[in-house]
Amino acid sequence: MTLSSAAPASVQAATVTPRRAIIEYRYKIVRGYLYRRLYDASHDRWLGPWERA
């Protein structure tokens, strides 16, 4: 008996598909100046500080 034939069919057919994070800039205007900040939408968190654009 080989190792591949001993595993259940459901385990052999399983595949892993990695997903890319959704990272985008968010913008705001403060006192007439435009600011931007990186946001990771797939994990709902900020990735850096606000910077003037």
N, C-alpha and C positions, 0 to 999 in steps of 0.2 A: 504494500500500500504506500502511495506517495503522499507527501504532505498536502499538495493541492487537492487531491481527491478526498482527503479527510475533512476538509473545511466545509461547512454548510454552504449551499448555493447562495444564500442571501449575503453572506460575508464576502464571497468572491465577486459578486456583482456590485458591491458598494464602491462608489468613487467619491473622492473629495474634490470639491470645486472651490478654490479660494476666491474670495470676493474682495474687490478693491474698495478702499474707504472712499466715501463721497466727501471730498474736501473742496470748499468754495470760499470766496471772499464775501463778507458781509460789510455793508457800507452804512455810514451815518454822517449827518451834517451837524457840526457844532459851531455856532457863531460864524457861519459862512464858510467854514473849512470842511472839506470832505475827508473823512477818515475811513480806513478799511482794516479788517481783521480776518485772519483765517479761521474758519469754522469747520469742524469735522461733523457733518450731518449724520453720518452713520453711527456715531457714538455720542452725539449731543454734547460736545465740549469744544471750548475755545482752544486754539493751538498757538496763539501768540498775543502780543499786546496790540492795542490800537496804534496805527501809524497814519500819518498824513499822506494822502494819495495825490 
